[in-house]
Amino acid sequence: MPLTKEQPEIRTETCQIELPQAIIETFARFLVPEIRKYYDSEQGQREFAEWQEAQGKTE
């Protein structure tokens, strides 16, 4: 059966690679401020509150 846009290919194989620490740190320096901006935004605050509420219902 051919894949459609609604049915993306699911890959199950994994690759084991080691990234240099400098690449990981560079990526983190880029990503962390973006995550902070999201959680400081109105949308981020709202979604975090919804997530917290959902966590309380599952415990």
mmCIF file of the N, C-alpha and C atoms, coordinates in Angstrom:
data_MODEL
# 
_entry.id   MODEL 
# 
loop_
_atom_site.group_PDB 
_atom_site.id 
_atom_site.type_symbol 
_atom_site.label_atom_id 
_atom_site.label_alt_id 
_atom_site.label_comp_id 
_atom_site.label_asym_id 
_atom_site.label_entity_id 
_atom_site.label_seq_id 
_atom_site.pdbx_PDB_ins_code 
_atom_site.Cartn_x 
_atom_site.Cartn_y 
_atom_site.Cartn_z 
_atom_site.occupancy 
_atom_site.B_iso_or_equiv 
_atom_site.pdbx_formal_charge 
_atom_site.auth_seq_id 
_atom_site.auth_comp_id 
_atom_site.auth_asym_id 
_atom_site.auth_atom_id 
_atom_site.pdbx_PDB_model_num 
ATOM 1   N N  . MET A 1 1  ? 0.849  -1.170 0.000  1.00 0.00 ? 1  MET A N  1 
ATOM 2   C CA . MET A 1 1  ? 0.000  0.000  0.000  1.00 0.00 ? 1  MET A CA 1 
ATOM 3   C C  . MET A 1 1  ? 0.901  1.242  0.000  1.00 0.00 ? 1  MET A C  1 
ATOM 4   N N  . PRO A 1 2  ? 0.716  2.163  -0.946 1.00 0.00 ? 2  PRO A N  1 
ATOM 5   C CA . PRO A 1 2  ? 1.559  3.356  -0.995 1.00 0.00 ? 2  PRO A CA 1 
ATOM 6   C C  . PRO A 1 2  ? 1.253  4.298  0.169  1.00 0.00 ? 2  PRO A C  1 
ATOM 7   N N  . LEU A 1 3  ? 2.275  4.999  0.590  1.00 0.00 ? 3  LEU A N  1 
ATOM 8   C CA . LEU A 1 3  ? 2.110  5.951  1.687  1.00 0.00 ? 3  LEU A CA 1 
ATOM 9   C C  . LEU A 1 3  ? 1.477  7.239  1.178  1.00 0.00 ? 3  LEU A C  1 
ATOM 10  N N  . THR A 1 4  ? 0.624  7.823  1.992  1.00 0.00 ? 4  THR A N  1 
ATOM 11  C CA . THR A 1 4  ? 0.023  9.107  1.666  1.00 0.00 ? 4  THR A CA 1 
ATOM 12  C C  . THR A 1 4  ? 0.538  10.139 2.658  1.00 0.00 ? 4  THR A C  1 
ATOM 13  N N  . LYS A 1 5  ? 0.132  11.376 2.482  1.00 0.00 ? 5  LYS A N  1 
ATOM 14  C CA . LYS A 1 5  ? 0.549  12.417 3.426  1.00 0.00 ? 5  LYS A CA 1 
ATOM 15  C C  . LYS A 1 5  ? 0.027  12.126 4.825  1.00 0.00 ? 5  LYS A C  1 
ATOM 16  N N  . GLU A 1 6  ? -1.116 11.457 4.921  1.00 0.00 ? 6  GLU A N  1 
ATOM 17  C CA . GLU A 1 6  ? -1.685 11.131 6.226  1.00 0.00 ? 6  GLU A CA 1 
ATOM 18  C C  . GLU A 1 6  ? -0.972 9.950  6.876  1.00 0.00 ? 6  GLU A C  1 
ATOM 19  N N  . GLN A 1 7  ? -0.225 9.175  6.088  1.00 0.00 ? 7  GLN A N  1 
ATOM 20  C CA . GLN A 1 7  ? 0.451  7.995  6.601  1.00 0.00 ? 7  GLN A CA 1 
ATOM 21  C C  . GLN A 1 7  ? 1.953  8.112  6.354  1.00 0.00 ? 7  GLN A C  1 
ATOM 22  N N  . PRO A 1 8  ? 2.661  8.872  7.171  1.00 0.00 ? 8  PRO A N  1 
ATOM 23  C CA . PRO A 1 8  ? 4.102  9.012  6.955  1.00 0.00 ? 8  PRO A CA 1 
ATOM 24  C C  . PRO A 1 8  ? 4.818  7.704  7.255  1.00 0.00 ? 8  PRO A C  1 
ATOM 25  N N  . GLU A 1 9  ? 5.946  7.525  6.625  1.00 0.00 ? 9  GLU A N  1 
ATOM 26  C CA . GLU A 1 9  ? 6.749  6.332  6.863  1.00 0.00 ? 9  GLU A CA 1 
ATOM 27  C C  . GLU A 1 9  ? 7.267  6.355  8.297  1.00 0.00 ? 9  GLU A C  1 
ATOM 28  N N  . ILE A 1 10 ? 7.168  5.236  8.966  1.00 0.00 ? 10 ILE A N  1 
ATOM 29  C CA . ILE A 1 10 ? 7.658  5.128  10.336 1.00 0.00 ? 10 ILE A CA 1 
ATOM 30  C C  . ILE A 1 10 ? 8.927  4.293  10.299 1.00 0.00 ? 10 ILE A C  1 
ATOM 31  N N  . ARG A 1 11 ? 10.020 4.896  10.724 1.00 0.00 ? 11 ARG A N  1 
ATOM 32  C CA . ARG A 1 11 ? 11.299 4.184  10.732 1.00 0.00 ? 11 ARG A CA 1 
ATOM 33  C C  . ARG A 1 11 ? 11.519 3.576  12.113 1.00 0.00 ? 11 ARG A C  1 
ATOM 34  N N  . THR A 1 12 ? 11.914 2.333  12.127 1.00 0.00 ? 12 THR A N  1 
ATOM 35  C CA . THR A 1 12 ? 12.135 1.675  13.408 1.00 0.00 ? 12 THR A CA 1 
ATOM 36  C C  . THR A 1 12 ? 13.605 1.410  13.676 1.00 0.00 ? 12 THR A C  1 
ATOM 37  N N  . GLU A 1 13 ? 14.465 1.538  12.659 1.00 0.00 ? 13 GLU A N  1 
ATOM 38  C CA . GLU A 1 13 ? 15.879 1.289  12.904 1.00 0.00 ? 13 GLU A CA 1 
ATOM 39  C C  . GLU A 1 13 ? 16.502 2.486  13.612 1.00 0.00 ? 13 GLU A C  1 
ATOM 40  N N  . THR A 1 14 ? 17.534 2.225  14.360 1.00 0.00 ? 14 THR A N  1 
ATOM 41  C CA . THR A 1 14 ? 18.231 3.302  15.051 1.00 0.00 ? 14 THR A CA 1 
ATOM 42  C C  . THR A 1 14 ? 19.697 3.270  14.656 1.00 0.00 ? 14 THR A C  1 
ATOM 43  N N  . CYS A 1 15 ? 20.318 4.396  14.753 1.00 0.00 ? 15 CYS A N  1 
ATOM 44  C CA . CYS A 1 15 ? 21.745 4.508  14.465 1.00 0.00 ? 15 CYS A CA 1 
ATOM 45  C C  . CYS A 1 15 ? 22.455 4.944  15.736 1.00 0.00 ? 15 CYS A C  1 
ATOM 46  N N  . GLN A 1 16 ? 23.576 4.378  15.973 1.00 0.00 ? 16 GLN A N  1 
ATOM 47  C CA . GLN A 1 16 ? 24.372 4.755  17.133 1.00 0.00 ? 16 GLN A CA 1 
ATOM 48  C C  . GLN A 1 16 ? 25.502 5.650  16.636 1.00 0.00 ? 16 GLN A C  1 
ATOM 49  N N  . ILE A 1 17 ? 25.433 6.929  16.993 1.00 0.00 ? 17 ILE A N  1 
ATOM 50  C CA . ILE A 1 17 ? 26.503 7.847  16.632 1.00 0.00 ? 17 ILE A CA 1 
ATOM 51  C C  . ILE A 1 17 ? 26.905 8.628  17.871 1.00 0.00 ? 17 ILE A C  1 
ATOM 52  N N  . GLU A 1 18 ? 28.125 9.065  17.876 1.00 0.00 ? 18 GLU A N  1 
ATOM 53  C CA . GLU A 1 18 ? 28.599 9.905  18.969 1.00 0.00 ? 18 GLU A CA 1 
ATOM 54  C C  . GLU A 1 18 ? 28.853 11.289 18.413 1.00 0.00 ? 18 GLU A C  1 
ATOM 55  N N  . LEU A 1 19 ? 28.206 12.277 19.017 1.00 0.00 ? 19 LEU A N  1 
ATOM 56  C CA . LEU A 1 19 ? 28.403 13.656 18.603 1.00 0.00 ? 19 LEU A CA 1 
ATOM 57  C C  . LEU A 1 19 ? 29.487 14.284 19.462 1.00 0.00 ? 19 LEU A C  1 
ATOM 58  N N  . PRO A 1 20 ? 30.327 15.089 18.857 1.00 0.00 ? 20 PRO A N  1 
ATOM 59  C CA . PRO A 1 20 ? 31.320 15.801 19.669 1.00 0.00 ? 20 PRO A CA 1 
ATOM 60  C C  . PRO A 1 20 ? 30.632 16.718 20.678 1.00 0.00 ? 20 PRO A C  1 
ATOM 61  N N  . GLN A 1 21 ? 31.216 16.838 21.848 1.00 0.00 ? 21 GLN A N  1 
ATOM 62  C CA . GLN A 1 21 ? 30.641 17.659 22.913 1.00 0.00 ? 21 GLN A CA 1 
ATOM 63  C C  . GLN A 1 21 ? 30.415 19.090 22.446 1.00 0.00 ? 21 GLN A C  1 
ATOM 64  N N  . ALA A 1 22 ? 31.288 19.617 21.613 1.00 0.00 ? 22 ALA A N  1 
ATOM 65  C CA . ALA A 1 22 ? 31.145 20.998 21.127 1.00 0.00 ? 22 ALA A CA 1 
ATOM 66  C C  . ALA A 1 22 ? 29.855 21.172 20.332 1.00 0.00 ? 22 ALA A C  1 
ATOM 67  N N  . ILE A 1 23 ? 29.469 20.177 19.557 1.00 0.00 ? 23 ILE A N  1 
ATOM 68  C CA . ILE A 1 23 ? 28.226 20.257 18.782 1.00 0.00 ? 23 ILE A CA 1 
ATOM 69  C C  . ILE A 1 23 ? 27.027 20.237 19.721 1.00 0.00 ? 23 ILE A C  1 
ATOM 70  N N  . ILE A 1 24 ? 27.067 19.380 20.711 1.00 0.00 ? 24 ILE A N  1 
ATOM 71  C CA . ILE A 1 24 ? 25.970 19.297 21.679 1.00 0.00 ? 24 ILE A CA 1 
ATOM 72  C C  . ILE A 1 24 ? 25.823 20.626 22.424 1.00 0.00 ? 24 ILE A C  1 
ATOM 73  N N  . GLU A 1 25 ? 26.933 21.202 22.843 1.00 0.00 ? 25 GLU A N  1 
ATOM 74  C CA . GLU A 1 25 ? 26.882 22.472 23.575 1.00 0.00 ? 25 GLU A CA 1 
ATOM 75  C C  . GLU A 1 25 ? 26.387 23.611 22.689 1.00 0.00 ? 25 GLU A C  1 
ATOM 76  N N  . THR A 1 26 ? 26.812 23.633 21.436 1.00 0.00 ? 26 THR A N  1 
ATOM 77  C CA . THR A 1 26 ? 26.352 24.667 20.507 1.00 0.00 ? 26 THR A CA 1 
ATOM 78  C C  . THR A 1 26 ? 24.852 24.559 20.296 1.00 0.00 ? 26 THR A C  1 
ATOM 79  N N  . PHE A 1 27 ? 24.356 23.350 20.117 1.00 0.00 ? 27 PHE A N  1 
ATOM 80  C CA . PHE A 1 27 ? 22.924 23.135 19.933 1.00 0.00 ? 27 PHE A CA 1 
ATOM 81  C C  . PHE A 1 27 ? 22.157 23.563 21.184 1.00 0.00 ? 27 PHE A C  1 
ATOM 82  N N  . ALA A 1 28 ? 22.679 23.226 22.343 1.00 0.00 ? 28 ALA A N  1 
ATOM 83  C CA . ALA A 1 28 ? 22.019 23.607 23.596 1.00 0.00 ? 28 ALA A CA 1 
ATOM 84  C C  . ALA A 1 28 ? 21.986 25.124 23.755 1.00 0.00 ? 28 ALA A C  1 
ATOM 85  N N  . ARG A 1 29 ? 23.078 25.809 23.389 1.00 0.00 ? 29 ARG A N  1 
ATOM 86  C CA . ARG A 1 29 ? 23.100 27.278 23.486 1.00 0.00 ? 29 ARG A CA 1 
ATOM 87  C C  . ARG A 1 29 ? 22.053 27.908 22.579 1.00 0.00 ? 29 ARG A C  1 
ATOM 88  N N  . PHE A 1 30 ? 21.745 27.251 21.469 1.00 0.00 ? 30 PHE A N  1 
ATOM 89  C CA . PHE A 1 30 ? 20.687 27.737 20.583 1.00 0.00 ? 30 PHE A CA 1 
ATOM 90  C C  . PHE A 1 30 ? 19.309 27.382 21.136 1.00 0.00 ? 30 PHE A C  1 
ATOM 91  N N  . LEU A 1 31 ? 19.139 26.142 21.592 1.00 0.00 ? 31 LEU A N  1 
ATOM 92  C CA . LEU A 1 31 ? 17.821 25.625 21.928 1.00 0.00 ? 31 LEU A CA 1 
ATOM 93  C C  . LEU A 1 31 ? 17.267 26.145 23.254 1.00 0.00 ? 31 LEU A C  1 
ATOM 94  N N  . VAL A 1 32 ? 18.086 26.235 24.273 1.00 0.00 ? 32 VAL A N  1 
ATOM 95  C CA . VAL A 1 32 ? 17.599 26.624 25.599 1.00 0.00 ? 32 VAL A CA 1 
ATOM 96  C C  . VAL A 1 32 ? 16.911 27.989 25.591 1.00 0.00 ? 32 VAL A C  1 
ATOM 97  N N  . PRO A 1 33 ? 17.484 29.027 24.974 1.00 0.00 ? 33 PRO A N  1 
ATOM 98  C CA . PRO A 1 33 ? 16.767 30.314 24.944 1.00 0.00 ? 33 PRO A CA 1 
ATOM 99  C C  . PRO A 1 33 ? 15.431 30.235 24.203 1.00 0.00 ? 33 PRO A C  1 
ATOM 100 N N  . GLU A 1 34 ? 15.355 29.404 23.165 1.00 0.00 ? 34 GLU A N  1 
ATOM 101 C CA . GLU A 1 34 ? 14.096 29.247 22.433 1.00 0.00 ? 34 GLU A CA 1 
ATOM 102 C C  . GLU A 1 34 ? 13.041 28.576 23.304 1.00 0.00 ? 34 GLU A C  1 
ATOM 103 N N  . ILE A 1 35 ? 13.442 27.588 24.078 1.00 0.00 ? 35 ILE A N  1 
ATOM 104 C CA . ILE A 1 35 ? 12.517 26.915 24.996 1.00 0.00 ? 35 ILE A CA 1 
ATOM 105 C C  . ILE A 1 35 ? 12.036 27.898 26.057 1.00 0.00 ? 35 ILE A C  1 
ATOM 106 N N  . ARG A 1 36 ? 12.952 28.692 26.584 1.00 0.00 ? 36 ARG A N  1 
ATOM 107 C CA . ARG A 1 36 ? 12.567 29.693 27.596 1.00 0.00 ? 36 ARG A CA 1 
ATOM 108 C C  . ARG A 1 36 ? 11.583 30.701 27.027 1.00 0.00 ? 36 ARG A C  1 
ATOM 109 N N  . LYS A 1 37 ? 11.833 31.167 25.799 1.00 0.00 ? 37 LYS A N  1 
ATOM 110 C CA . LYS A 1 37 ? 10.910 32.127 25.172 1.00 0.00 ? 37 LYS A CA 1 
ATOM 111 C C  . LYS A 1 37 ? 9.523  31.516 25.039 1.00 0.00 ? 37 LYS A C  1 
ATOM 112 N N  . TYR A 1 38 ? 9.473  30.245 24.645 1.00 0.00 ? 38 TYR A N  1 
ATOM 113 C CA . TYR A 1 38 ? 8.176  29.583 24.482 1.00 0.00 ? 38 TYR A CA 1 
ATOM 114 C C  . TYR A 1 38 ? 7.440  29.508 25.815 1.00 0.00 ? 38 TYR A C  1 
ATOM 115 N N  . TYR A 1 39 ? 8.123  29.048 26.858 1.00 0.00 ? 39 TYR A N  1 
ATOM 116 C CA . TYR A 1 39 ? 7.452  28.905 28.152 1.00 0.00 ? 39 TYR A CA 1 
ATOM 117 C C  . TYR A 1 39 ? 7.126  30.248 28.789 1.00 0.00 ? 39 TYR A C  1 
ATOM 118 N N  . ASP A 1 40 ? 7.815  31.307 28.406 1.00 0.00 ? 40 ASP A N  1 
ATOM 119 C CA . ASP A 1 40 ? 7.483  32.645 28.900 1.00 0.00 ? 40 ASP A CA 1 
ATOM 120 C C  . ASP A 1 40 ? 6.331  33.272 28.129 1.00 0.00 ? 40 ASP A C  1 
ATOM 121 N N  . SER A 1 41 ? 6.010  32.718 26.959 1.00 0.00 ? 41 SER A N  1 
ATOM 122 C CA . SER A 1 41 ? 4.938  33.282 26.136 1.00 0.00 ? 41 SER A CA 1 
ATOM 123 C C  . SER A 1 41 ? 3.570  32.908 26.713 1.00 0.00 ? 41 SER A C  1 
ATOM 124 N N  . GLU A 1 42 ? 2.562  33.643 26.288 1.00 0.00 ? 42 GLU A N  1 
ATOM 125 C CA . GLU A 1 42 ? 1.195  33.368 26.738 1.00 0.00 ? 42 GLU A CA 1 
ATOM 126 C C  . GLU A 1 42 ? 0.768  31.955 26.340 1.00 0.00 ? 42 GLU A C  1 
ATOM 127 N N  . GLN A 1 43 ? 1.058  31.568 25.113 1.00 0.00 ? 43 GLN A N  1 
ATOM 128 C CA . GLN A 1 43 ? 0.692  30.232 24.643 1.00 0.00 ? 43 GLN A CA 1 
ATOM 129 C C  . GLN A 1 43 ? 1.421  29.154 25.450 1.00 0.00 ? 43 GLN A C  1 
ATOM 130 N N  . GLY A 1 44 ? 2.705  29.356 25.694 1.00 0.00 ? 44 GLY A N  1 
ATOM 131 C CA . GLY A 1 44 ? 3.477  28.391 26.471 1.00 0.00 ? 44 GLY A CA 1 
ATOM 132 C C  . GLY A 1 44 ? 2.949  28.247 27.884 1.00 0.00 ? 44 GLY A C  1 
ATOM 133 N N  . GLN A 1 45 ? 2.597  29.371 28.509 1.00 0.00 ? 45 GLN A N  1 
ATOM 134 C CA . GLN A 1 45 ? 2.043  29.337 29.864 1.00 0.00 ? 45 GLN A CA 1 
ATOM 135 C C  . GLN A 1 45 ? 0.721  28.572 29.890 1.00 0.00 ? 45 GLN A C  1 
ATOM 136 N N  . ARG A 1 46 ? -0.115 28.832 28.880 1.00 0.00 ? 46 ARG A N  1 
ATOM 137 C CA . ARG A 1 46 ? -1.422 28.171 28.802 1.00 0.00 ? 46 ARG A CA 1 
ATOM 138 C C  . ARG A 1 46 ? -1.247 26.660 28.611 1.00 0.00 ? 46 ARG A C  1 
ATOM 139 N N  . GLU A 1 47 ? -0.383 26.275 27.674 1.00 0.00 ? 47 GLU A N  1 
ATOM 140 C CA . GLU A 1 47 ? -0.191 24.845 27.417 1.00 0.00 ? 47 GLU A CA 1 
ATOM 141 C C  . GLU A 1 47 ? 0.458  24.140 28.602 1.00 0.00 ? 47 GLU A C  1 
ATOM 142 N N  . PHE A 1 48 ? 1.362  24.818 29.297 1.00 0.00 ? 48 PHE A N  1 
ATOM 143 C CA . PHE A 1 48 ? 1.976  24.223 30.476 1.00 0.00 ? 48 PHE A CA 1 
ATOM 144 C C  . PHE A 1 48 ? 0.937  24.006 31.568 1.00 0.00 ? 48 PHE A C  1 
ATOM 145 N N  . ALA A 1 49 ? 0.051  24.975 31.762 1.00 0.00 ? 49 ALA A N  1 
ATOM 146 C CA . ALA A 1 49 ? -1.018 24.834 32.759 1.00 0.00 ? 49 ALA A CA 1 
ATOM 147 C C  . ALA A 1 49 ? -1.940 23.673 32.396 1.00 0.00 ? 49 ALA A C  1 
ATOM 148 N N  . GLU A 1 50 ? -2.250 23.535 31.107 1.00 0.00 ? 50 GLU A N  1 
ATOM 149 C CA . GLU A 1 50 ? -3.085 22.413 30.659 1.00 0.00 ? 50 GLU A CA 1 
ATOM 150 C C  . GLU A 1 50 ? -2.376 21.089 30.913 1.00 0.00 ? 50 GLU A C  1 
ATOM 151 N N  . TRP A 1 51 ? -1.074 21.048 30.658 1.00 0.00 ? 51 TRP A N  1 
ATOM 152 C CA . TRP A 1 51 ? -0.300 19.824 30.877 1.00 0.00 ? 51 TRP A CA 1 
ATOM 153 C C  . TRP A 1 51 ? -0.292 19.473 32.365 1.00 0.00 ? 51 TRP A C  1 
ATOM 154 N N  . GLN A 1 52 ? -0.076 20.503 33.214 1.00 0.00 ? 52 GLN A N  1 
ATOM 155 C CA . GLN A 1 52 ? -0.070 20.251 34.654 1.00 0.00 ? 52 GLN A CA 1 
ATOM 156 C C  . GLN A 1 52 ? -1.414 19.707 35.118 1.00 0.00 ? 52 GLN A C  1 
ATOM 157 N N  . GLU A 1 53 ? -2.489 20.262 34.591 1.00 0.00 ? 53 GLU A N  1 
ATOM 158 C CA . GLU A 1 53 ? -3.825 19.794 34.958 1.00 0.00 ? 53 GLU A CA 1 
ATOM 159 C C  . GLU A 1 53 ? -4.016 18.341 34.530 1.00 0.00 ? 53 GLU A C  1 
ATOM 160 N N  . ALA A 1 54 ? -3.575 18.014 33.334 1.00 0.00 ? 54 ALA A N  1 
ATOM 161 C CA . ALA A 1 54 ? -3.698 16.634 32.842 1.00 0.00 ? 54 ALA A CA 1 
ATOM 162 C C  . ALA A 1 54 ? -2.863 15.681 33.690 1.00 0.00 ? 54 ALA A C  1 
ATOM 163 N N  . GLN A 1 55 ? -1.699 16.121 34.155 1.00 0.00 ? 55 GLN A N  1 
ATOM 164 C CA . GLN A 1 55 ? -0.857 15.278 34.998 1.00 0.00 ? 55 GLN A CA 1 
ATOM 165 C C  . GLN A 1 55 ? -1.539 14.998 36.330 1.00 0.00 ? 55 GLN A C  1 
ATOM 166 N N  . GLY A 1 56 ? -2.241 15.977 36.859 1.00 0.00 ? 56 GLY A N  1 
ATOM 167 C CA . GLY A 1 56 ? -2.952 15.801 38.123 1.00 0.00 ? 56 GLY A CA 1 
ATOM 168 C C  . GLY A 1 56 ? -4.078 14.799 38.007 1.00 0.00 ? 56 GLY A C  1 
ATOM 169 N N  . LYS A 1 57 ? -4.700 14.724 36.841 1.00 0.00 ? 57 LYS A N  1 
ATOM 170 C CA . LYS A 1 57 ? -5.809 13.789 36.626 1.00 0.00 ? 57 LYS A CA 1 
ATOM 171 C C  . LYS A 1 57 ? -5.325 12.360 36.454 1.00 0.00 ? 57 LYS A C  1 
ATOM 172 N N  . THR A 1 58 ? -4.081 12.169 36.003 1.00 0.00 ? 58 THR A N  1 
ATOM 173 C CA . THR A 1 58 ? -3.589 10.818 35.753 1.00 0.00 ? 58 THR A CA 1 
ATOM 174 C C  . THR A 1 58 ? -2.924 10.212 36.975 1.00 0.00 ? 58 THR A C  1 
ATOM 175 N N  . GLU A 1 59 ? -2.649 11.006 37.989 1.00 0.00 ? 59 GLU A N  1 
ATOM 176 C CA . GLU A 1 59 ? -1.970 10.471 39.181 1.00 0.00 ? 59 GLU A CA 1 
ATOM 177 C C  . GLU A 1 59 ? -2.945 9.880  40.154 1.00 0.00 ? 59 GLU A C  1 
# 
